[in-house]
Amino acid sequence: MKWIYIAAGIAFYLKMLLLPNAAPRLPFSIVDAVLQDSGVPNVVSGIILRNRLYDTIFEVVVFTIAIMGVNYLLSNEHPLSEVHQFTDPSSVLLARLGATIAAIVGIELAIRGHLSPGGGFAAGVAGGTAIGLIAMTSSPERMQSIYQRWHAAIWEKISVLVFIVLSMITLAGIELPHGELGELFSGGILPILNILVALKVALGSWTVVLIFIRYRGLL
């Protein structure tokens, strides 16, 4: 049987090496078409939040289900009696400095993700990184109290629902004016969707970080 696999591998290699695999030539530029349709210089954001918005909706839903799954699977376990944190001054300083930089980068990516490389998912990851660094140097009780005080779980759910509603409106063909290309307030609904995705990913990461620290510690 292994000789069949070897022969198939050689045949596939020869096919890739000898047969042409040229892409079909189109009478127009796909990048220019996406740029015109979305009205934003970052055509990747235009594709994610417009041309393949169906996929993006379900990516957000899958991320939400993953957070619910973490909460469900660990809900029957006993929290750790003691969670060891980084307490030496140098580690605390570096972690909080890194958190500040990550938070600033996350805000920048969320607000200007339709103009330059970035976007909602990258901004949410940066925000979640900032929260994780703060959690490494703060007590779980303090992080939990802040989480509850600002109703982070509720805002996470609201951001998901608003994102889905606005996405459905966009898919129905109702769009905001694109505005001037390259300006901050341009791209129609795309900047708003970027901010909502960033908010959802950052708050969801906060939820996961708190749960894992509570039941698993830092390691």
Buried (B, 14 or more C-beta within 10 A) or exposed (E): EEEEEEEEEEEEEEEEEEEEEEEEEEEEEEEEBBBBBBBBBBBBBBBBBBBEBEEBBEBBEEBBEEBEEBBEEBEEEEEEEEBEBBEEEEEBEBBBEBBEBBBEBBBBBBBBBBBEEBBBBBBBBBBBBBBBBBBBBBEBEEBEEBBEEEEBBEEBBBBBEBBBEBBEEBEEEEBBEBBEBEEEEBBBBBBBBBBBBBBBBBBBBBBBBBBBBBBEEEE
